[in-house]
Amino acid sequence: MSVSICMNGGYLVQDEQDLVHRAQNGDREAFTELYETYFSKLYRYVVVRIGNRAEAEDMTQQVFVKAYKSISSYRWRGVPFSAWLFRIAHNLIVDFFRKESKRPTVPLEESLVASNDNVQQVVERRLDIERVMAATRQLTAAQREVISLRFAGGLAIAEVARTMGKSEGAVKALQHSAIAALRRVLLVGENGVKE
């Protein structure tokens, strides 16, 4: 099957519906296409939300295991299949944080540096990521969700709106306020001055 791609990189609605329908009827190749299409977007979304690459990879796999097991229950209601997948990911993230809050210890994350990597660049990149992650913790839950879906998940405004069950205007407002808040937090951190 030749798949038509939209300008934003997503399947045309009809092609996505066809793939889902085929997957629901046991076509493993169709499910594999869905997996390959959405894995990296879902992984980026999860890793930004939880901040742990190994755990994010496992969790993204869990999204597809759950989707595979329950794909027969998916019904097209004007919301793309990707929104259903992101909802599964969101629920797993909520469960993850619920379990993490009950753990008495925090797992150590190891960063391995390949021998040909510039150690200073790796450390600086890691520090930048940590600063942004810390800054996003100061956003509201809805702002974090919009930022994660838009920039880590790579979804368009309309897709984020459908995924979150909000209007496009509300998503734009949340994105604008989140970016403004992040800018303020990061500038304060750079200048060492509180507003």
C-alpha positions, 0 to 999 in steps of 0.5 A, a space after each residue: 500500500 502506498 501511504 500519502 503523507 500530509 505536509 505536517 508529516 502525518 498520514 492522511 485521515 483515510 490512510 490512517 483509518 485504513 491502517 487501523 482497520 487492517 490492524 484491527 482485523 489482525 494485519 500485523 504489517 498494518 500495526 507495524 506501520 502504525 508502530 513505525 510511524 508513531 514510535 519516535 514521536 511517542 518516545 520523545 513525548 514520554 522522555 520529556 515528561 519523565 526525564 529518563 531515557 531507558 524508562 521512556 523507551 520501556 514505557 513507549 513499548 508498553 504504549 504499543 503493547 496496550 494498543 495492540 491488545 486493545 486495538 479492537 476497542 478503538 473507534 474512530 470518533 473524529 479523533 486521530 489514532 495518534 491521539 488515542 496512543 498519546 492518551 495511553 502514554 499520558 495514562 502510563 506517565 501518570 501511573 509512573 509518577 504515582 508509583 515514583 512518589 511512593 518509592 523511598 529512593 530515586 534511581 541513579 541515571 548513568 550517562 555514558 560518553 562514547 570515546 569519540 564524543 567531546 566530553 565538554 559538549 556532552 556535559 553542557 548539553 546535559 546541563 541545558 536539558 536539565 535546566 529546561 526540565 527543571 524549568 518545565 516543572 514550574 509550569 502548570 500540568 496543562 502547560 507541560 502537556 501542551 509543550 510536550 505534545 507540541 515540541 517533543 511529540 511533534 504534533 500540530 496545534 489541531 492534533 494537540 487540541 484533539 488529544 487534550 480535548 481542548 479548542 485550538 485557541 485554548 492550546 495556543 493560549 497554553 503554549 504561549 503562556 508556557 513559552 513565556 513562563 519558560 523564558 522568564 524562568 530560564 532568564 532568571 537562571 541565567 542572570 541569577 536575578 529574581 524578578 
